[in-house]
Amino acid sequence: MQRPLMLEGPAGVGKTDLARAAAEALGRPLVRLQCYEGLDEAKALYEWDYAKQMLYTQLLRDAIAVETQGATLASAAQIVAKSEASFFTEHFLLSRPLLAAIRSDAPVVLLIDEVDRADPEFEAFLLEILSELQVTIPELGTFRAKHPPLVLLTTNATREMTEALRRRCLHAFLDYPSSSRELAILELVVPGIDHTLASHLVAFIGELRKMDLRKAPAVSETLDWARALVLLGKSKLDPELARDTLGLLLKHQEDKLAVEPRLDAMVAARVLSNP
Protein backbone atom coordinates (compact mmCIF):
# COMPACT_ATOMS: atom_id res chain seq x y z
CA MET A 1 0.00 0.00 0.00
CA GLN A 2 3.09 2.25 0.20
CA ARG A 3 1.87 3.63 3.52
CA PRO A 4 4.08 4.17 6.59
CA LEU A 5 3.53 1.80 9.51
CA MET A 6 3.43 3.30 13.00
CA LEU A 7 4.54 0.81 15.65
CA GLU A 8 3.36 1.79 19.10
CA GLY A 9 3.98 0.10 22.42
CA PRO A 10 6.13 -0.04 25.56
CA ALA A 11 9.87 0.39 25.28
CA GLY A 12 11.77 -2.82 24.67
CA VAL A 13 9.06 -5.01 23.13
CA GLY A 14 10.85 -5.33 19.76
CA LYS A 15 9.63 -2.45 17.62
CA THR A 16 13.10 -1.57 16.38
CA ASP A 17 13.96 -5.24 15.88
CA LEU A 18 10.85 -5.60 13.74
CA ALA A 19 12.29 -3.00 11.36
CA ARG A 20 15.62 -4.84 11.28
CA ALA A 21 13.85 -8.14 10.62
CA ALA A 22 11.79 -6.57 7.82
CA ALA A 23 14.95 -5.24 6.17
CA GLU A 24 16.63 -8.64 6.44
CA ALA A 25 13.59 -10.53 5.15
CA LEU A 26 13.15 -8.18 2.19
CA GLY A 27 16.87 -8.01 1.44
CA ARG A 28 16.88 -4.23 1.78
CA PRO A 29 19.33 -1.87 3.48
CA LEU A 30 18.07 -0.37 6.74
CA VAL A 31 18.26 3.43 6.98
CA ARG A 32 17.66 4.58 10.56
CA LEU A 33 16.81 8.02 11.90
CA GLN A 34 17.02 8.15 15.70
CA CYS A 35 14.74 10.90 16.97
CA TYR A 36 15.46 13.11 19.97
CA GLU A 37 14.39 16.47 21.37
CA GLY A 38 15.71 19.27 19.20
CA LEU A 39 16.11 17.14 16.06
CA ASP A 40 15.96 19.44 13.06
CA GLU A 41 16.08 19.38 9.28
CA ALA A 42 19.88 19.59 9.14
CA LYS A 43 20.27 16.33 11.06
CA ALA A 44 17.29 14.49 9.59
CA LEU A 45 17.23 15.57 5.93
CA TYR A 46 20.38 17.29 4.64
CA GLU A 47 22.97 19.94 5.24
CA TRP A 48 25.66 21.62 3.19
CA ASP A 49 29.29 20.57 3.54
CA TYR A 50 30.54 23.93 4.79
CA ALA A 51 34.11 22.69 5.31
CA LYS A 52 34.35 21.64 1.66
CA GLN A 53 32.74 24.90 0.55
CA MET A 54 35.32 26.89 2.54
CA LEU A 55 38.15 24.89 0.98
CA TYR A 56 36.79 25.55 -2.50
CA THR A 57 36.44 29.23 -1.63
CA GLN A 58 40.17 29.42 -0.88
CA LEU A 59 41.03 27.57 -4.08
CA LEU A 60 38.80 29.78 -6.27
CA ARG A 61 39.63 33.11 -4.65
CA ASP A 62 42.72 33.80 -6.75
CA ALA A 63 41.09 32.51 -9.94
CA ILE A 64 38.09 34.82 -9.45
CA ALA A 65 40.39 37.76 -8.72
CA VAL A 66 42.18 37.23 -12.05
CA GLU A 67 38.90 36.79 -13.91
CA THR A 68 37.36 39.99 -12.51
CA GLN A 69 40.47 42.13 -12.97
CA GLY A 70 39.58 45.04 -15.20
CA ALA A 71 35.95 43.97 -15.53
CA THR A 72 33.07 46.36 -15.12
CA LEU A 73 31.09 46.28 -11.88
CA ALA A 74 28.14 44.57 -13.56
CA SER A 75 30.23 41.86 -15.23
CA ALA A 76 32.25 41.29 -12.07
CA ALA A 77 29.02 40.83 -10.11
CA GLN A 78 27.85 38.24 -12.64
CA ILE A 79 31.12 36.33 -12.35
CA VAL A 80 30.91 36.29 -8.57
CA ALA A 81 27.21 35.29 -8.63
CA LYS A 82 27.98 32.41 -10.99
CA SER A 83 30.71 31.20 -8.66
CA GLU A 84 28.39 31.45 -5.65
CA ALA A 85 25.75 29.32 -7.36
CA SER A 86 28.25 26.52 -7.91
CA PHE A 87 28.58 26.09 -4.14
CA PHE A 88 24.96 24.90 -3.78
CA THR A 89 25.04 21.80 -5.95
CA GLU A 90 24.77 18.11 -5.17
CA HIS A 91 28.58 18.04 -4.96
CA PHE A 92 28.36 19.82 -1.59
CA LEU A 93 25.17 18.13 -0.37
CA LEU A 94 25.36 15.86 2.68
CA SER A 95 22.43 13.45 2.73
CA ARG A 96 21.03 12.62 6.15
CA PRO A 97 18.76 9.56 6.71
CA LEU A 98 15.53 10.92 5.20
CA LEU A 99 17.15 12.22 2.01
CA ALA A 100 19.36 9.12 1.78
CA ALA A 101 16.24 6.92 1.79
CA ILE A 102 14.55 9.06 -0.87
CA ARG A 103 17.62 9.17 -3.14
CA SER A 104 18.65 5.54 -2.70
CA ASP A 105 19.19 3.65 -5.95
CA ALA A 106 17.77 0.52 -4.29
CA PRO A 107 14.61 0.06 -2.18
CA VAL A 108 15.29 0.53 1.53
CA VAL A 109 13.55 0.15 4.87
CA LEU A 110 13.41 3.58 6.54
CA LEU A 111 13.14 3.41 10.32
CA ILE A 112 12.13 6.64 12.09
CA ASP A 113 12.85 5.48 15.62
CA GLU A 114 11.16 6.91 18.74
CA VAL A 115 9.40 9.67 16.84
CA ASP A 116 7.64 10.69 20.05
CA ARG A 117 10.96 11.98 21.41
CA ALA A 118 11.16 14.63 18.67
CA ASP A 119 9.37 17.97 18.95
CA PRO A 120 5.79 18.21 17.61
CA GLU A 121 7.07 20.61 14.93
CA PHE A 122 9.18 17.80 13.53
CA GLU A 123 6.03 15.84 12.78
CA ALA A 124 4.82 18.64 10.50
CA PHE A 125 8.14 18.44 8.67
CA LEU A 126 7.61 14.70 8.13
CA LEU A 127 4.19 15.07 6.52
CA GLU A 128 5.44 15.89 2.99
CA ILE A 129 7.85 12.97 3.07
CA LEU A 130 5.29 10.47 4.35
CA SER A 131 2.47 11.67 2.09
CA GLU A 132 4.32 12.29 -1.16
CA LEU A 133 7.56 10.33 -0.70
CA GLN A 134 9.47 13.41 -1.73
CA VAL A 135 11.54 16.17 -0.17
CA THR A 136 12.17 19.74 -1.28
CA ILE A 137 15.54 21.47 -1.07
CA PRO A 138 15.16 25.17 -1.93
CA GLU A 139 18.48 25.44 -3.79
CA LEU A 140 18.02 22.24 -5.82
CA GLY A 141 14.29 21.59 -6.11
CA THR A 142 12.22 18.50 -5.31
CA PHE A 143 13.61 14.99 -5.01
CA ARG A 144 11.11 12.18 -5.48
CA ALA A 145 11.78 8.66 -4.28
CA LYS A 146 13.34 6.49 -6.96
CA HIS A 147 11.99 3.47 -5.11
CA PRO A 148 9.29 3.92 -2.44
CA PRO A 149 10.89 3.00 0.91
CA LEU A 150 9.12 0.84 3.45
CA VAL A 151 8.71 3.39 6.27
CA LEU A 152 8.33 2.29 9.89
CA LEU A 153 7.88 4.76 12.73
CA THR A 154 8.19 3.66 16.35
CA THR A 155 6.75 5.40 19.39
CA ASN A 156 6.85 4.54 23.09
CA ALA A 157 3.83 6.81 23.65
CA THR A 158 5.77 9.27 25.81
CA ARG A 159 3.58 11.92 24.18
CA GLU A 160 0.54 11.81 21.91
CA MET A 161 1.18 11.83 18.18
CA THR A 162 -0.70 14.40 16.11
CA GLU A 163 -3.78 13.27 14.21
CA ALA A 164 -2.21 14.52 10.96
CA LEU A 165 0.66 12.07 11.38
CA ARG A 166 -1.59 9.19 12.45
CA ARG A 167 -3.84 9.67 9.40
CA ARG A 168 -0.89 9.07 7.10
CA CYS A 169 0.13 5.84 8.80
CA LEU A 170 -1.15 2.34 9.29
CA HIS A 171 -1.07 1.44 12.97
CA ALA A 172 0.09 -1.59 14.94
CA PHE A 173 0.37 -1.94 18.70
CA LEU A 174 3.15 -4.18 20.04
CA ASP A 175 2.79 -5.29 23.64
CA TYR A 176 4.93 -7.61 25.75
CA PRO A 177 4.80 -11.11 24.25
CA SER A 178 2.94 -13.97 25.86
CA SER A 179 4.96 -16.30 28.09
CA SER A 180 5.10 -19.02 25.45
CA ARG A 181 6.26 -16.60 22.77
CA GLU A 182 8.85 -14.97 25.02
CA LEU A 183 10.16 -18.44 25.89
CA ALA A 184 10.47 -19.25 22.18
CA ILE A 185 12.32 -15.97 21.58
CA LEU A 186 14.61 -16.66 24.52
CA GLU A 187 15.54 -20.15 23.35
CA LEU A 188 16.08 -18.91 19.80
CA VAL A 189 18.38 -16.03 20.76
CA VAL A 190 20.18 -17.82 23.64
CA PRO A 191 20.44 -21.36 22.24
CA GLY A 192 22.60 -22.72 25.07
CA ILE A 193 20.10 -22.04 27.84
CA ASP A 194 18.52 -24.88 29.81
CA HIS A 195 14.79 -25.17 29.05
CA THR A 196 13.82 -25.30 32.74
CA LEU A 197 15.89 -22.23 33.55
CA ALA A 198 14.41 -20.37 30.58
CA SER A 199 10.89 -21.21 31.78
CA HIS A 200 11.69 -19.95 35.28
CA LEU A 201 13.11 -16.68 33.93
CA VAL A 202 10.11 -15.98 31.72
CA ALA A 203 7.65 -16.75 34.52
CA PHE A 204 9.54 -14.59 37.01
CA ILE A 205 9.72 -11.64 34.60
CA GLY A 206 6.00 -12.03 33.92
CA GLU A 207 5.37 -11.48 37.63
CA LEU A 208 7.62 -8.41 37.65
CA ARG A 209 5.60 -6.88 34.82
CA LYS A 210 2.44 -7.18 36.89
CA MET A 211 3.95 -4.98 39.60
CA ASP A 212 3.69 -1.20 39.68
CA LEU A 213 7.29 -0.52 38.67
CA ARG A 214 8.81 2.61 37.22
CA LYS A 215 10.20 0.57 34.32
CA ALA A 216 9.08 -2.99 33.68
CA PRO A 217 11.70 -5.37 32.23
CA ALA A 218 11.77 -5.36 28.44
CA VAL A 219 12.30 -8.37 26.20
CA SER A 220 15.86 -7.16 25.60
CA GLU A 221 16.46 -7.30 29.35
CA THR A 222 15.08 -10.84 29.49
CA LEU A 223 17.69 -11.79 26.91
CA ASP A 224 20.49 -9.99 28.77
CA TRP A 225 19.56 -11.80 31.99
CA ALA A 226 19.49 -15.16 30.23
CA ARG A 227 22.89 -14.59 28.59
CA ALA A 228 24.39 -13.62 31.96
CA LEU A 229 23.09 -16.76 33.69
CA VAL A 230 24.38 -18.96 30.85
CA LEU A 231 27.81 -17.33 31.18
CA LEU A 232 27.67 -18.05 34.91
CA GLY A 233 26.91 -21.70 34.14
CA LYS A 234 23.55 -21.67 35.92
CA SER A 235 20.74 -24.13 35.21
CA LYS A 236 18.33 -23.21 38.01
CA LEU A 237 16.89 -19.98 39.39
CA ASP A 238 17.13 -19.44 43.15
CA PRO A 239 16.51 -16.35 45.34
CA GLU A 240 20.21 -15.60 45.86
CA LEU A 241 20.94 -15.75 42.14
CA ALA A 242 17.91 -13.58 41.34
CA ARG A 243 18.99 -11.02 43.98
CA ASP A 244 22.59 -10.90 42.72
CA THR A 245 21.55 -10.35 39.10
CA LEU A 246 18.48 -8.17 39.63
CA GLY A 247 20.31 -5.17 38.19
CA LEU A 248 20.12 -6.77 34.75
CA LEU A 249 16.33 -6.50 34.89
CA LEU A 250 15.54 -3.43 36.98
CA LYS A 251 17.35 -0.18 36.19
CA HIS A 252 15.89 2.01 38.96
CA GLN A 253 16.76 1.69 42.64
CA GLU A 254 13.17 2.23 43.79
CA ASP A 255 12.09 -0.75 41.66
CA LYS A 256 14.75 -2.95 43.26
CA LEU A 257 13.66 -1.89 46.74
CA ALA A 258 10.05 -2.72 45.87
CA VAL A 259 10.90 -6.18 44.53
CA GLU A 260 13.51 -7.40 47.01
CA PRO A 261 11.13 -8.02 49.97
CA ARG A 262 8.96 -10.23 47.72
CA LEU A 263 11.78 -11.86 45.82
CA ASP A 264 12.04 -15.14 47.76
CA ALA A 265 8.34 -15.85 47.45
CA MET A 266 8.25 -14.88 43.77
CA VAL A 267 11.15 -17.18 42.88
CA ALA A 268 9.73 -20.07 44.89
CA ALA A 269 6.33 -19.70 43.25
CA ARG A 270 7.81 -19.62 39.74
CA VAL A 271 10.05 -22.63 40.37
CA LEU A 272 7.22 -24.69 41.90
CA SER A 273 4.83 -23.81 39.07
CA ASN A 274 7.47 -24.61 36.39
CA PRO A 275 9.40 -27.62 37.79
C-alpha positions in Angstrom: 0.0 0.0 0.0 3.1 2.3 0.2 1.9 3.6 3.5 4.1 4.2 6.6 3.5 1.8 9.5 3.4 3.3 13.0 4.5 0.8 15.6 3.4 1.8 19.1 4.0 0.1 22.4 6.1 0.0 25.6 9.9 0.4 25.3 11.8 -2.8 24.7 9.1 -5.0 23.1 10.9 -5.3 19.8 9.6 -2.4 17.6 13.1 -1.6 16.4 14.0 -5.2 15.9 10.8 -5.6 13.7 12.3 -3.0 11.4 15.6 -4.8 11.3 13.8 -8.1 10.6 11.8 -6.6 7.8 15.0 -5.2 6.2 16.6 -8.6 6.4 13.6 -10.5 5.2 13.2 -8.2 2.2 16.9 -8.0 1.4 16.9 -4.2 1.8 19.3 -1.9 3.5 18.1 -0.4 6.7 18.3 3.4 7.0 17.7 4.6 10.6 16.8 8.0 11.9 17.0 8.2 15.7 14.7 10.9 17.0 15.5 13.1 20.0 14.4 16.5 21.4 15.7 19.3 19.2 16.1 17.1 16.1 16.0 19.4 13.1 16.1 19.4 9.3 19.9 19.6 9.1 20.3 16.3 11.1 17.3 14.5 9.6 17.2 15.6 5.9 20.4 17.3 4.6 23.0 19.9 5.2 25.7 21.6 3.2 29.3 20.6 3.5 30.5 23.9 4.8 34.1 22.7 5.3 34.4 21.6 1.7 32.7 24.9 0.6 35.3 26.9 2.5 38.1 24.9 1.0 36.8 25.6 -2.5 36.4 29.2 -1.6 40.2 29.4 -0.9 41.0 27.6 -4.1 38.8 29.8 -6.3 39.6 33.1 -4.7 42.7 33.8 -6.8 41.1 32.5 -9.9 38.1 34.8 -9.5 40.4 37.8 -8.7 42.2 37.2 -12.0 38.9 36.8 -13.9 37.4 40.0 -12.5 40.5 42.1 -13.0 39.6 45.0 -15.2 36.0 44.0 -15.5 33.1 46.4 -15.1 31.1 46.3 -11.9 28.1 44.6 -13.6 30.2 41.9 -15.2 32.2 41.3 -12.1 29.0 40.8 -10.1 27.8 38.2 -12.6 31.1 36.3 -12.4 30.9 36.3 -8.6 27.2 35.3 -8.6 28.0 32.4 -11.0 30.7 31.2 -8.7 28.4 31.4 -5.7 25.7 29.3 -7.4 28.2 26.5 -7.9 28.6 26.1 -4.1 25.0 24.9 -3.8 25.0 21.8 -6.0 24.8 18.1 -5.2 28.6 18.0 -5.0 28.4 19.8 -1.6 25.2 18.1 -0.4 25.4 15.9 2.7 22.4 13.4 2.7 21.0 12.6 6.2 18.8 9.6 6.7 15.5 10.9 5.2 17.2 12.2 2.0 19.4 9.1 1.8 16.2 6.9 1.8 14.6 9.1 -0.9 17.6 9.2 -3.1 18.7 5.5 -2.7 19.2 3.6 -5.9 17.8 0.5 -4.3 14.6 0.1 -2.2 15.3 0.5 1.5 13.6 0.2 4.9 13.4 3.6 6.5 13.1 3.4 10.3 12.1 6.6 12.1 12.9 5.5 15.6 11.2 6.9 18.7 9.4 9.7 16.8 7.6 10.7 20.1 11.0 12.0 21.4 11.2 14.6 18.7 9.4 18.0 19.0 5.8 18.2 17.6 7.1 20.6 14.9 9.2 17.8 13.5 6.0 15.8 12.8 4.8 18.6 10.5 8.1 18.4 8.7 7.6 14.7 8.1 4.2 15.1 6.5 5.4 15.9 3.0 7.8 13.0 3.1 5.3 10.5 4.4 2.5 11.7 2.1 4.3 12.3 -1.2 7.6 10.3 -0.7 9.5 13.4 -1.7 11.5 16.2 -0.2 12.2 19.7 -1.3 15.5 21.5 -1.1 15.2 25.2 -1.9 18.5 25.4 -3.8 18.0 22.2 -5.8 14.3 21.6 -6.1 12.2 18.5 -5.3 13.6 15.0 -5.0 11.1 12.2 -5.5 11.8 8.7 -4.3 13.3 6.5 -7.0 12.0 3.5 -5.1 9.3 3.9 -2.4 10.9 3.0 0.9 9.1 0.8 3.5 8.7 3.4 6.3 8.3 2.3 9.9 7.9 4.8 12.7 8.2 3.7 16.3 6.7 5.4 19.4 6.8 4.5 23.1 3.8 6.8 23.7 5.8 9.3 25.8 3.6 11.9 24.2 0.5 11.8 21.9 1.2 11.8 18.2 -0.7 14.4 16.1 -3.8 13.3 14.2 -2.2 14.5 11.0 0.7 12.1 11.4 -1.6 9.2 12.5 -3.8 9.7 9.4 -0.9 9.1 7.1 0.1 5.8 8.8 -1.1 2.3 9.3 -1.1 1.4 13.0 0.1 -1.6 14.9 0.4 -1.9 18.7 3.1 -4.2 20.0 2.8 -5.3 23.6 4.9 -7.6 25.8 4.8 -11.1 24.2 2.9 -14.0 25.9 5.0 -16.3 28.1 5.1 -19.0 25.5 6.3 -16.6 22.8 8.9 -15.0 25.0 10.2 -18.4 25.9 10.5 -19.2 22.2 12.3 -16.0 21.6 14.6 -16.7 24.5 15.5 -20.2 23.4 16.1 -18.9 19.8 18.4 -16.0 20.8 20.2 -17.8 23.6 20.4 -21.4 22.2 22.6 -22.7 25.1 20.1 -22.0 27.8 18.5 -24.9 29.8 14.8 -25.2 29.1 13.8 -25.3 32.7 15.9 -22.2 33.6 14.4 -20.4 30.6 10.9 -21.2 31.8 11.7 -19.9 35.3 13.1 -16.7 33.9 10.1 -16.0 31.7 7.6 -16.8 34.5 9.5 -14.6 37.0 9.7 -11.6 34.6 6.0 -12.0 33.9 5.4 -11.5 37.6 7.6 -8.4 37.6 5.6 -6.9 34.8 2.4 -7.2 36.9 3.9 -5.0 39.6 3.7 -1.2 39.7 7.3 -0.5 38.7 8.8 2.6 37.2 10.2 0.6 34.3 9.1 -3.0 33.7 11.7 -5.4 32.2 11.8 -5.4 28.4 12.3 -8.4 26.2 15.9 -7.2 25.6 16.5 -7.3 29.4 15.1 -10.8 29.5 17.7 -11.8 26.9 20.5 -10.0 28.8 19.6 -11.8 32.0 19.5 -15.2 30.2 22.9 -14.6 28.6 24.4 -13.6 32.0 23.1 -16.8 33.7 24.4 -19.0 30.9 27.8 -17.3 31.2 27.7 -18.1 34.9 26.9 -21.7 34.1 23.5 -21.7 35.9 20.7 -24.1 35.2 18.3 -23.2 38.0 16.9 -20.0 39.4 17.1 -19.4 43.1 16.5 -16.4 45.3 20.2 -15.6 45.9 20.9 -15.8 42.1 17.9 -13.6 41.3 19.0 -11.0 44.0 22.6 -10.9 42.7 21.5 -10.4 39.1 18.5 -8.2 39.6 20.3 -5.2 38.2 20.1 -6.8 34.8 16.3 -6.5 34.9 15.5 -3.4 37.0 17.4 -0.2 36.2 15.9 2.0 39.0 16.8 1.7 42.6 13.2 2.2 43.8 12.1 -0.7 41.7 14.7 -3.0 43.3 13.7 -1.9 46.7 10.0 -2.7 45.9 10.9 -6.2 44.5 13.5 -7.4 47.0 11.1 -8.0 50.0 9.0 -10.2 47.7 11.8 -11.9 45.8 12.0 -15.1 47.8 8.3 -15.9 47.5 8.3 -14.9 43.8 11.1 -17.2 42.9 9.7 -20.1 44.9 6.3 -19.7 43.2 7.8 -19.6 39.7 10.0 -22.6 40.4 7.2 -24.7 41.9 4.8 -23.8 39.1 7.5 -24.6 36.4 9.4 -27.6 37.8 
